[in-house]
Amino acid sequence: MAANNRPPVRLRLRLTRPLEALVAYTTVALVRLMPFAWASAVGGWLGRTIGPYLRVTDVARRNLARAFPEKSAAEIEAIIRRMWDNLGRVAFEYSCLDRVRIFAPDSHVEVVGAENIDALKNDGEPGIFFSGHFANWELSALSVVRRGLPIHLIFRAPNNPLMRRLYDLRYPGDGELIPKGAKGARRALQLLGRGEHLGILLDQKMNDGIPVPFLGRDAMTAPALAQFALKFDCPVVPVRPERLGGTRFRITFFPPYRVARSGDRQADIAAATAKANAFLEDWVRERPDQWLWLHNRWPD
């Protein structure tokens, strides 16, 4: 048997992580030299030109075929191409979020339901906004911040710690970026206990979550939204981002609701998580090309 001459994993990470970070920071610097609309357009072109041929796209094809068995292979490929266009735009827009105009003349973002942000800002209690990876999902929290309400975001920390500073571009607000996990959950509870507000993206698979219906099959879903809302009896606001074309967006803030209580906590958590997933499912079905199908959302 031939000997494995590859360096140990830890050594490989020490060698590759600085290179990954250098490429990422250099790309951000170059993208920031472009006008916002140009950056978005270049990212979209790269996404739809390269993305459909990447191996990870097979995950999207499998997910789409299972979620939409009535669609032909050609229809699925068209959705995938538009999905990659959107994702490439998001990647390049990420570097220029500070240039996005919201609540301003000639805004990039049309905000529907801004009064629902104001309701949480003025009610004197904690609150939770939830959404998913639709259109440019970063604009959801940014719209809340621009409306004058600080918000703390739960996020997945990068595998490469040298990339952490790039996440400050994602959220130029006064709130915290809270990494997922037990420590992050404790911090989120502390913040909610102080009457502050959280933002959660609910559509990623969580291995130790709970099975909840989503697009026709059970998907392991994080129960944190329901758990937090039940503990604090606080309002929950669904947030839907949409790309209307190019760098024009609409962000819809739905009316706040509270999680129903039956006396059976586990049943209430399951019902509340299913309700949140139902919002996301409706949005996916209406604009499937604007959701990130690359998640391994329903592993075999």
ZADO-1210 file (C-alpha; in nm, 4 decimals, padded with zeros to 6 digits):
<atoms>
<atom x="00.0000" y="00.0000" z="00.0000" code="MET" pos="1"/>
<atom x="00.1381" y="00.3411" z="-00.0929" code="ALA" pos="2"/>
<atom x="00.2201" y="00.5666" z="00.1982" code="ALA" pos="3"/>
<atom x="00.0062" y="00.8765" z="00.2485" code="ASN" pos="4"/>
<atom x="00.2500" y="01.1644" z="00.2023" code="ASN" pos="5"/>
<atom x="-00.0055" y="01.4389" z="00.2597" code="ARG" pos="6"/>
<atom x="00.0785" y="01.6698" z="00.5530" code="PRO" pos="7"/>
<atom x="-00.1355" y="01.6392" z="00.8678" code="PRO" pos="8"/>
<atom x="-00.4698" y="01.8206" z="00.8677" code="VAL" pos="9"/>
<atom x="-00.3576" y="02.0795" z="01.1218" code="ARG" pos="10"/>
<atom x="-00.0511" y="02.1673" z="00.9164" code="LEU" pos="11"/>
<atom x="-00.2559" y="02.1899" z="00.5963" code="ARG" pos="12"/>
<atom x="-00.4954" y="02.4310" z="00.7660" code="LEU" pos="13"/>
<atom x="-00.2065" y="02.6457" z="00.8868" code="ARG" pos="14"/>
<atom x="-00.0821" y="02.6661" z="00.5310" code="LEU" pos="15"/>
<atom x="-00.4110" y="02.7131" z="00.3470" code="THR" pos="16"/>
<atom x="-00.6066" y="02.9384" z="00.5804" code="ARG" pos="17"/>
<atom x="-00.3790" y="03.2442" z="00.5367" code="PRO" pos="18"/>
<atom x="-00.3970" y="03.1964" z="00.1593" code="LEU" pos="19"/>
<atom x="-00.7774" y="03.1728" z="00.1699" code="GLU" pos="20"/>
<atom x="-00.7936" y="03.4882" z="00.3784" code="ALA" pos="21"/>
<atom x="-00.5560" y="03.6741" z="00.1451" code="LEU" pos="22"/>
<atom x="-00.7697" y="03.5851" z="-00.1576" code="VAL" pos="23"/>
<atom x="-01.0883" y="03.6880" z="00.0224" code="ALA" pos="24"/>
<atom x="-00.9591" y="04.0237" z="00.1473" code="TYR" pos="25"/>
<atom x="-00.8040" y="04.1023" z="-00.1910" code="THR" pos="26"/>
<atom x="-01.1312" y="04.0212" z="-00.3677" code="THR" pos="27"/>
<atom x="-01.3242" y="04.2467" z="-00.1316" code="VAL" pos="28"/>
<atom x="-01.0801" y="04.5312" z="-00.1911" code="ALA" pos="29"/>
<atom x="-01.1086" y="04.4930" z="-00.5699" code="LEU" pos="30"/>
<atom x="-01.4874" y="04.4707" z="-00.5635" code="VAL" pos="31"/>
<atom x="-01.5083" y="04.7878" z="-00.3569" code="ARG" pos="32"/>
<atom x="-01.3389" y="04.9745" z="-00.6407" code="LEU" pos="33"/>
<atom x="-01.6535" y="04.9204" z="-00.8499" code="MET" pos="34"/>
<atom x="-01.9838" y="05.1071" z="-00.8291" code="PRO" pos="35"/>
<atom x="-02.2436" y="04.9030" z="-00.6420" code="PHE" pos="36"/>
<atom x="-02.4452" y="04.8194" z="-00.9552" code="ALA" pos="37"/>
<atom x="-02.1322" y="04.7076" z="-01.1418" code="TRP" pos="38"/>
<atom x="-02.0204" y="04.4874" z="-00.8527" code="ALA" pos="39"/>
<atom x="-02.3613" y="04.3206" z="-00.8443" code="SER" pos="40"/>
<atom x="-02.3667" y="04.2675" z="-01.2214" code="ALA" pos="41"/>
<atom x="-02.0146" y="04.1194" z="-01.2318" code="VAL" pos="42"/>
<atom x="-02.0976" y="03.8876" z="-00.9424" code="GLY" pos="43"/>
<atom x="-02.4159" y="03.7761" z="-01.1173" code="GLY" pos="44"/>
<atom x="-02.2308" y="03.7025" z="-01.4415" code="TRP" pos="45"/>
<atom x="-01.9661" y="03.4981" z="-01.2605" code="LEU" pos="46"/>
<atom x="-02.2296" y="03.3120" z="-01.0628" code="GLY" pos="47"/>
<atom x="-02.4466" y="03.2058" z="-01.3566" code="ARG" pos="48"/>
<atom x="-02.1420" y="03.1313" z="-01.5748" code="THR" pos="49"/>
<atom x="-01.9473" y="02.9153" z="-01.3299" code="ILE" pos="50"/>
<atom x="-02.1923" y="02.8020" z="-01.0619" code="GLY" pos="51"/>
<atom x="-02.4042" y="02.5536" z="-01.2600" code="PRO" pos="52"/>
<atom x="-02.0908" y="02.3477" z="-01.3346" code="TYR" pos="53"/>
<atom x="-01.9724" y="02.3160" z="-00.9740" code="LEU" pos="54"/>
<atom x="-02.0173" y="01.9848" z="-00.7944" code="ARG" pos="55"/>
<atom x="-02.2221" y="02.1443" z="-00.5156" code="VAL" pos="56"/>
<atom x="-02.4886" y="02.2248" z="-00.7738" code="THR" pos="57"/>
<atom x="-02.5853" y="01.8570" z="-00.7715" code="ASP" pos="58"/>
<atom x="-02.7290" y="01.9221" z="-00.4234" code="VAL" pos="59"/>
<atom x="-02.9497" y="02.1960" z="-00.5689" code="ALA" pos="60"/>
<atom x="-03.0641" y="01.9704" z="-00.8550" code="ARG" pos="61"/>
<atom x="-03.1592" y="01.6951" z="-00.6121" code="ARG" pos="62"/>
<atom x="-03.3395" y="01.9357" z="-00.3782" code="ASN" pos="63"/>
<atom x="-03.5331" y="02.1004" z="-00.6610" code="LEU" pos="64"/>
<atom x="-03.6350" y="01.7702" z="-00.8180" code="ALA" pos="65"/>
<atom x="-03.7746" y="01.6514" z="-00.4846" code="ARG" pos="66"/>
<atom x="-03.9454" y="01.9786" z="-00.3962" code="ALA" pos="67"/>
<atom x="-04.0937" y="02.0298" z="-00.7453" code="PHE" pos="68"/>
<atom x="-04.1465" y="01.6842" z="-00.9020" code="PRO" pos="69"/>
<atom x="-04.3747" y="01.8438" z="-01.1610" code="GLU" pos="70"/>
<atom x="-04.0937" y="02.0553" z="-01.3100" code="LYS" pos="71"/>
<atom x="-03.8942" y="01.9371" z="-01.6099" code="SER" pos="72"/>
<atom x="-03.5156" y="01.9084" z="-01.6117" code="ALA" pos="73"/>
<atom x="-03.4994" y="02.2215" z="-01.8307" code="ALA" pos="74"/>
<atom x="-03.7107" y="02.4188" z="-01.5822" code="GLU" pos="75"/>
<atom x="-03.4886" y="02.3077" z="-01.2954" code="ILE" pos="76"/>
<atom x="-03.1733" y="02.4090" z="-01.4852" code="GLU" pos="77"/>
<atom x="-03.3253" y="02.7535" z="-01.5503" code="ALA" pos="78"/>
<atom x="-03.3971" y="02.7964" z="-01.1782" code="ILE" pos="79"/>
<atom x="-03.0423" y="02.6889" z="-01.0948" code="ILE" pos="80"/>
<atom x="-02.8918" y="02.9390" z="-01.3371" code="ARG" pos="81"/>
<atom x="-03.0986" y="03.2228" z="-01.1886" code="ARG" pos="82"/>
<atom x="-03.0141" y="03.1022" z="-00.8371" code="MET" pos="83"/>
<atom x="-02.6434" y="03.1241" z="-00.9160" code="TRP" pos="84"/>
<atom x="-02.6923" y="03.4680" z="-01.0696" code="ASP" pos="85"/>
<atom x="-02.8520" y="03.5819" z="-00.7433" code="ASN" pos="86"/>
<atom x="-02.5855" y="03.4159" z="-00.5278" code="LEU" pos="87"/>
<atom x="-02.3026" y="03.5718" z="-00.7292" code="GLY" pos="88"/>
<atom x="-02.4668" y="03.9108" z="-00.6890" code="ARG" pos="89"/>
<atom x="-02.5014" y="03.8583" z="-00.3129" code="VAL" pos="90"/>
<atom x="-02.1333" y="03.7650" z="-00.2841" code="ALA" pos="91"/>
<atom x="-02.0156" y="04.0819" z="-00.4574" code="PHE" pos="92"/>
<atom x="-02.2812" y="04.3062" z="-00.2993" code="GLU" pos="93"/>
<atom x="-02.1535" y="04.1850" z="00.0375" code="TYR" pos="94"/>
<atom x="-01.8455" y="04.4039" z="-00.0060" code="SER" pos="95"/>
<atom x="-02.0561" y="04.7157" z="-00.0674" code="CYS" pos="96"/>
<atom x="-02.3423" y="04.6925" z="00.1826" code="LEU" pos="97"/>
<atom x="-02.2519" y="05.0330" z="00.3237" code="ASP" pos="98"/>
<atom x="-02.3537" y="05.1839" z="-00.0130" code="ARG" pos="99"/>
<atom x="-02.7040" y="05.0386" z="-00.0119" code="VAL" pos="100"/>
<atom x="-02.9657" y="05.3142" z="00.0161" code="ARG" pos="101"/>
<atom x="-03.2623" y="05.2374" z="00.2422" code="ILE" pos="102"/>
<atom x="-03.5221" y="05.4843" z="00.3670" code="PHE" pos="103"/>
<atom x="-03.3612" y="05.7451" z="00.1438" code="ALA" pos="104"/>
<atom x="-03.4332" y="05.9145" z="-00.1902" code="PRO" pos="105"/>
<atom x="-03.3833" y="05.6739" z="-00.4805" code="ASP" pos="106"/>
<atom x="-03.3493" y="05.3806" z="-00.2404" code="SER" pos="107"/>
<atom x="-03.2230" y="05.0447" z="-00.3572" code="HIS" pos="108"/>
<atom x="-03.4713" y="04.8877" z="-00.1156" code="VAL" pos="109"/>
<atom x="-03.8477" y="04.9236" z="-00.1015" code="GLU" pos="110"/>
<atom x="-03.9479" y="04.8493" z="00.2583" code="VAL" pos="111"/>
<atom x="-04.3003" y="04.7199" z="00.3122" code="VAL" pos="112"/>
<atom x="-04.4312" y="04.7085" z="00.6679" code="GLY" pos="113"/>
<atom x="-04.1806" y="04.9469" z="00.8260" code="ALA" pos="114"/>
<atom x="-04.4459" y="05.0154" z="01.0883" code="GLU" pos="115"/>
<atom x="-04.3885" y="04.6605" z="01.2130" code="ASN" pos="116"/>
<atom x="-04.0261" y="04.7486" z="01.2879" code="ILE" pos="117"/>
<atom x="-04.1453" y="05.0584" z="01.4693" code="ASP" pos="118"/>
<atom x="-04.3902" y="04.8508" z="01.6730" code="ALA" pos="119"/>
<atom x="-04.1055" y="04.6400" z="01.8128" code="LEU" pos="120"/>
<atom x="-03.8872" y="04.9450" z="01.8615" code="LYS" pos="121"/>
<atom x="-04.1443" y="05.1150" z="02.0809" code="ASN" pos="122"/>
<atom x="-04.3078" y="04.8282" z="02.2721" code="ASP" pos="123"/>
<atom x="-04.0546" y="04.8065" z="02.5543" code="GLY" pos="124"/>
<atom x="-04.0002" y="04.4307" z="02.5256" code="GLU" pos="125"/>
<atom x="-03.7676" y="04.1936" z="02.3399" code="PRO" pos="126"/>
<atom x="-03.8465" y="04.0721" z="01.9909" code="GLY" pos="127"/>
<atom x="-03.7283" y="03.8337" z="01.7201" code="ILE" pos="128"/>
<atom x="-03.7061" y="03.8785" z="01.3426" code="PHE" pos="129"/>
<atom x="-03.6698" y="03.5664" z="01.1288" code="PHE" pos="130"/>
<atom x="-03.6032" y="03.5063" z="00.7617" code="SER" pos="131"/>
<atom x="-03.4100" y="03.2741" z="00.5310" code="GLY" pos="132"/>
<atom x="-03.1472" y="03.2844" z="00.2584" code="HIS" pos="133"/>
<atom x="-03.3563" y="03.4694" z="00.0003" code="PHE" pos="134"/>
<atom x="-03.2466" y="03.7357" z="-00.2518" code="ALA" pos="135"/>
<atom x="-02.9848" y="03.9398" z="-00.0606" code="ASN" pos="136"/>
<atom x="-03.0745" y="03.8265" z="00.2909" code="TRP" pos="137"/>
<atom x="-02.8207" y="04.0666" z="00.4443" code="GLU" pos="138"/>
<atom x="-03.0545" y="04.3576" z="00.3668" code="LEU" pos="139"/>
<atom x="-03.3167" y="04.2350" z="00.6143" code="SER" pos="140"/>
<atom x="-03.1123" y="04.3190" z="00.9244" code="ALA" pos="141"/>
<atom x="-02.9668" y="04.6258" z="00.7560" code="LEU" pos="142"/>
<atom x="-03.3193" y="04.7619" z="00.7052" code="SER" pos="143"/>
<atom x="-03.3947" y="04.7163" z="01.0762" code="VAL" pos="144"/>
<atom x="-03.0763" y="04.8990" z="01.1711" code="VAL" pos="145"/>
<atom x="-03.1439" y="05.1846" z="00.9281" code="ARG" pos="146"/>
<atom x="-03.4875" y="05.2197" z="01.0875" code="ARG" pos="147"/>
<atom x="-03.3161" y="05.2885" z="01.4194" code="GLY" pos="148"/>
<atom x="-03.3540" y="04.9535" z="01.5963" code="LEU" pos="149"/>
<atom x="-03.0334" y="04.7745" z="01.7026" code="PRO" pos="150"/>
<atom x="-03.0475" y="04.4012" z="01.6309" code="ILE" pos="151"/>
<atom x="-02.8208" y="04.1105" z="01.7205" code="HIS" pos="152"/>
<atom x="-02.7697" y="03.8390" z="01.4590" code="LEU" pos="153"/>
<atom x="-02.7165" y="03.4692" z="01.5135" code="ILE" pos="154"/>
<atom x="-02.4722" y="03.3427" z="01.2510" code="PHE" pos="155"/>
<atom x="-02.2516" y="03.0510" z="01.1614" code="ARG" pos="156"/>
<atom x="-01.8928" y="03.1412" z="01.2426" code="ALA" pos="157"/>
<atom x="-01.6444" y="03.0906" z="00.9555" code="PRO" pos="158"/>
<atom x="-01.4325" y="02.7759" z="00.9567" code="ASN" pos="159"/>
<atom x="-01.1322" y="02.9982" z="00.8920" code="ASN" pos="160"/>
<atom x="-01.0959" y="03.2364" z="01.1900" code="PRO" pos="161"/>
<atom x="-00.8833" y="03.4700" z="00.9780" code="LEU" pos="162"/>
<atom x="-01.1998" y="03.5496" z="00.7805" code="MET" pos="163"/>
<atom x="-01.3883" y="03.6724" z="01.0857" code="ARG" pos="164"/>
<atom x="-01.3259" y="04.0410" z="01.0202" code="ARG" pos="165"/>
<atom x="-01.5034" y="04.0127" z="00.6871" code="LEU" pos="166"/>
<atom x="-01.8245" y="03.9496" z="00.8774" code="TYR" pos="167"/>
<atom x="-01.8156" y="04.3070" z="01.0026" code="ASP" pos="168"/>
<atom x="-01.8964" y="04.4076" z="00.6434" code="LEU" pos="169"/>
<atom x="-02.2050" y="04.1901" z="00.6681" code="ARG" pos="170"/>
<atom x="-02.3480" y="04.3824" z="00.9573" code="TYR" pos="171"/>
<atom x="-02.2316" y="04.7424" z="01.0045" code="PRO" pos="172"/>
<atom x="-02.4735" y="04.7949" z="01.2951" code="GLY" pos="173"/>
<atom x="-02.4525" y="04.8405" z="01.6704" code="ASP" pos="174"/>
<atom x="-02.5590" y="04.4854" z="01.7526" code="GLY" pos="175"/>
<atom x="-02.3552" y="04.1718" z="01.8060" code="GLU" pos="176"/>
<atom x="-02.2858" y="03.8811" z="01.5757" code="LEU" pos="177"/>
<atom x="-02.3634" y="03.5772" z="01.7913" code="ILE" pos="178"/>
<atom x="-02.2108" y="03.2463" z="01.6800" code="PRO" pos="179"/>
<atom x="-02.4367" y="02.9425" z="01.6752" code="LYS" pos="180"/>
<atom x="-02.3930" y="02.6933" z="01.9566" code="GLY" pos="181"/>
<atom x="-02.4495" y="02.6620" z="02.3297" code="ALA" pos="182"/>
<atom x="-02.2426" y="02.9683" z="02.4166" code="LYS" pos="183"/>
<atom x="-02.4250" y="03.1757" z="02.1564" code="GLY" pos="184"/>
<atom x="-02.7622" y="03.0563" z="02.2854" code="ALA" pos="185"/>
<atom x="-02.6725" y="03.1727" z="02.6358" code="ARG" pos="186"/>
<atom x="-02.5706" y="03.5107" z="02.5010" code="ARG" pos="187"/>
<atom x="-02.8946" y="03.5394" z="02.3027" code="ALA" pos="188"/>
<atom x="-03.0937" y="03.4672" z="02.6190" code="LEU" pos="189"/>
<atom x="-02.9022" y="03.7377" z="02.8036" code="GLN" pos="190"/>
<atom x="-02.9770" y="03.9929" z="02.5331" code="LEU" pos="191"/>
<atom x="-03.3448" y="03.9043" z="02.5116" code="LEU" pos="192"/>
<atom x="-03.3626" y="03.9248" z="02.8888" code="GLY" pos="193"/>
<atom x="-03.2432" y="04.2847" z="02.8595" code="ARG" pos="194"/>
<atom x="-03.5258" y="04.3649" z="02.6180" code="GLY" pos="195"/>
<atom x="-03.3149" y="04.3560" z="02.3021" code="GLU" pos="196"/>
<atom x="-03.3844" y="04.2084" z="01.9567" code="HIS" pos="197"/>
<atom x="-03.2529" y="03.9113" z="01.7612" code="LEU" pos="198"/>
<atom x="-03.2368" y="03.8225" z="01.3927" code="GLY" pos="199"/>
<atom x="-03.2386" y="03.4545" z="01.2929" code="ILE" pos="200"/>
<atom x="-03.2079" y="03.2803" z="00.9548" code="LEU" pos="201"/>
<atom x="-03.4157" y="02.9687" z="01.0045" code="LEU" pos="202"/>
<atom x="-03.3691" y="02.7731" z="00.6833" code="ASP" pos="203"/>
<atom x="-03.0414" y="02.5881" z="00.7371" code="GLN" pos="204"/>
<atom x="-03.0241" y="02.2252" z="00.8468" code="LYS" pos="205"/>
<atom x="-02.9490" y="02.1685" z="01.2135" code="MET" pos="206"/>
<atom x="-02.8492" y="01.8108" z="01.2922" code="ASN" pos="207"/>
<atom x="-02.9716" y="01.8293" z="01.6511" code="ASP" pos="208"/>
<atom x="-03.2849" y="02.0254" z="01.5617" code="GLY" pos="209"/>
<atom x="-03.6389" y="01.8907" z="01.5364" code="ILE" pos="210"/>
<atom x="-03.8073" y="01.7382" z="01.2282" code="PRO" pos="211"/>
<atom x="-04.0568" y="01.9880" z="01.0872" code="VAL" pos="212"/>
<atom x="-04.2379" y="01.9825" z="00.7509" code="PRO" pos="213"/>
<atom x="-04.0743" y="02.1932" z="00.4813" code="PHE" pos="214"/>
<atom x="-04.1466" y="02.1660" z="00.1090" code="LEU" pos="215"/>
<atom x="-04.3207" y="01.8338" z="00.1437" code="GLY" pos="216"/>
<atom x="-04.0770" y="01.6517" z="00.3711" code="ARG" pos="217"/>
<atom x="-03.9539" y="01.6769" z="00.7271" code="ASP" pos="218"/>
<atom x="-03.6423" y="01.8897" z="00.7639" code="ALA" pos="219"/>
<atom x="-03.4269" y="01.9131" z="01.0756" code="MET" pos="220"/>
<atom x="-03.4899" y="02.2678" z="01.1931" code="THR" pos="221"/>
<atom x="-03.3457" y="02.4744" z="01.4773" code="ALA" pos="222"/>
<atom x="-03.6088" y="02.5192" z="01.7515" code="PRO" pos="223"/>
<atom x="-03.4363" y="02.8262" z="01.9003" code="ALA" pos="224"/>
<atom x="-03.6842" y="03.0749" z="01.7534" code="LEU" pos="225"/>
<atom x="-03.9784" y="02.9013" z="01.9187" code="ALA" pos="226"/>
<atom x="-03.7899" y="02.8394" z="02.2430" code="GLN" pos="227"/>
<atom x="-03.6863" y="03.2030" z="02.2777" code="PHE" pos="228"/>
<atom x="-04.0302" y="03.3349" z="02.1841" code="ALA" pos="229"/>
<atom x="-04.2003" y="03.1069" z="02.4362" code="LEU" pos="230"/>
<atom x="-03.9600" y="03.1901" z="02.7160" code="LYS" pos="231"/>
<atom x="-04.0030" y="03.5657" z="02.6804" code="PHE" pos="232"/>
<atom x="-04.3545" y="03.5729" z="02.5318" code="ASP" pos="233"/>
<atom x="-04.2157" y="03.8224" z="02.2814" code="CYS" pos="234"/>
<atom x="-04.3329" y="03.9245" z="01.9338" code="PRO" pos="235"/>
<atom x="-04.2007" y="03.7444" z="01.6271" code="VAL" pos="236"/>
<atom x="-04.1735" y="03.9172" z="01.2869" code="VAL" pos="237"/>
<atom x="-04.1313" y="03.7231" z="00.9587" code="PRO" pos="238"/>
<atom x="-03.9118" y="03.9111" z="00.7101" code="VAL" pos="239"/>
<atom x="-03.9127" y="03.8425" z="00.3373" code="ARG" pos="240"/>
<atom x="-03.6380" y="03.9807" z="00.1109" code="PRO" pos="241"/>
<atom x="-03.6941" y="03.9807" z="-00.2672" code="GLU" pos="242"/>
<atom x="-03.4765" y="04.0894" z="-00.5566" code="ARG" pos="243"/>
<atom x="-03.6913" y="04.2859" z="-00.7999" code="LEU" pos="244"/>
<atom x="-03.4153" y="04.3089" z="-01.0586" code="GLY" pos="245"/>
<atom x="-03.0491" y="04.4064" z="-01.0539" code="GLY" pos="246"/>
<atom x="-02.9876" y="04.6064" z="-00.7374" code="THR" pos="247"/>
<atom x="-03.3535" y="04.6808" z="-00.6652" code="ARG" pos="248"/>
<atom x="-03.5066" y="04.4984" z="-00.3701" code="PHE" pos="249"/>
<atom x="-03.8208" y="04.4717" z="-00.1631" code="ARG" pos="250"/>
<atom x="-03.8082" y="04.3763" z="00.2056" code="ILE" pos="251"/>
<atom x="-04.1442" y="04.2918" z="00.3625" code="THR" pos="252"/>
<atom x="-04.1850" y="04.2982" z="00.7411" code="PHE" pos="253"/>
<atom x="-04.4971" y="04.1037" z="00.8303" code="PHE" pos="254"/>
<atom x="-04.7132" y="04.1911" z="01.1317" code="PRO" pos="255"/>
<atom x="-04.5733" y="04.0618" z="01.4611" code="PRO" pos="256"/>
<atom x="-04.7303" y="03.7561" z="01.6174" code="TYR" pos="257"/>
<atom x="-04.6798" y="03.5634" z="01.9406" code="ARG" pos="258"/>
<atom x="-04.6237" y="03.1912" z="01.9763" code="VAL" pos="259"/>
<atom x="-04.9387" y="03.0135" z="02.0927" code="ALA" pos="260"/>
<atom x="-04.9286" y="02.8345" z="02.4266" code="ARG" pos="261"/>
<atom x="-05.1229" y="02.5145" z="02.4942" code="SER" pos="262"/>
<atom x="-04.9517" y="02.4026" z="02.8123" code="GLY" pos="263"/>
<atom x="-04.7512" y="02.1367" z="02.6254" code="ASP" pos="264"/>
<atom x="-04.4159" y="02.3051" z="02.5711" code="ARG" pos="265"/>
<atom x="-04.2740" y="02.0538" z="02.3245" code="GLN" pos="266"/>
<atom x="-04.5906" y="02.0596" z="02.1154" code="ALA" pos="267"/>
<atom x="-04.5854" y="02.4406" z="02.1197" code="ASP" pos="268"/>
<atom x="-04.2233" y="02.4457" z="02.0028" code="ILE" pos="269"/>
<atom x="-04.3021" y="02.2058" z="01.7181" code="ALA" pos="270"/>
<atom x="-04.6109" y="02.4034" z="01.6139" code="ALA" pos="271"/>
<atom x="-04.4300" y="02.7380" z="01.6251" code="ALA" pos="272"/>
<atom x="-04.1375" y="02.6038" z="01.4223" code="THR" pos="273"/>
<atom x="-04.3784" y="02.4578" z="01.1668" code="ALA" pos="274"/>
<atom x="-04.5546" y="02.7943" z="01.1392" code="LYS" pos="275"/>
<atom x="-04.2243" y="02.9700" z="01.0710" code="ALA" pos="276"/>
<atom x="-04.1279" y="02.7058" z="00.8133" code="ASN" pos="277"/>
<atom x="-04.4642" y="02.7585" z="00.6422" code="ALA" pos="278"/>
<atom x="-04.3762" y="03.1241" z="00.5810" code="PHE" pos="279"/>
<atom x="-04.0433" y="03.0216" z="00.4275" code="LEU" pos="280"/>
<atom x="-04.2039" y="02.7509" z="00.2151" code="GLU" pos="281"/>
<atom x="-04.4549" y="02.9948" z="00.0671" code="ASP" pos="282"/>
<atom x="-04.1728" y="03.2309" z="-00.0281" code="TRP" pos="283"/>
<atom x="-03.9658" y="02.9503" z="-00.1817" code="VAL" pos="284"/>
<atom x="-04.2567" y="02.8301" z="-00.3931" code="ARG" pos="285"/>
<atom x="-04.3284" y="03.1803" z="-00.5202" code="GLU" pos="286"/>
<atom x="-03.9668" y="03.2647" z="-00.6114" code="ARG" pos="287"/>
<atom x="-03.7669" y="02.9395" z="-00.6150" code="PRO" pos="288"/>
<atom x="-03.4750" y="03.0985" z="-00.7995" code="ASP" pos="289"/>
<atom x="-03.4130" y="03.3385" z="-00.5102" code="GLN" pos="290"/>
<atom x="-03.3602" y="03.0736" z="-00.2424" code="TRP" pos="291"/>
<atom x="-03.0258" y="02.9084" z="-00.1671" code="LEU" pos="292"/>
<atom x="-03.0873" y="02.5483" z="-00.2771" code="TRP" pos="293"/>
<atom x="-02.7272" y="02.4494" z="-00.2045" code="LEU" pos="294"/>
<atom x="-02.8016" y="02.3533" z="00.1572" code="HIS" pos="295"/>
<atom x="-02.8126" y="01.9800" z="00.2205" code="ASN" pos="296"/>
<atom x="-03.1541" y="02.0500" z="00.3744" code="ARG" pos="297"/>
<atom x="-03.2942" y="01.6977" z="00.3478" code="TRP" pos="298"/>
<atom x="-03.0064" y="01.4500" z="00.3829" code="PRO" pos="299"/>
<atom x="-03.0881" y="01.0905" z="00.2903" code="ASP" pos="300"/>
</atoms>
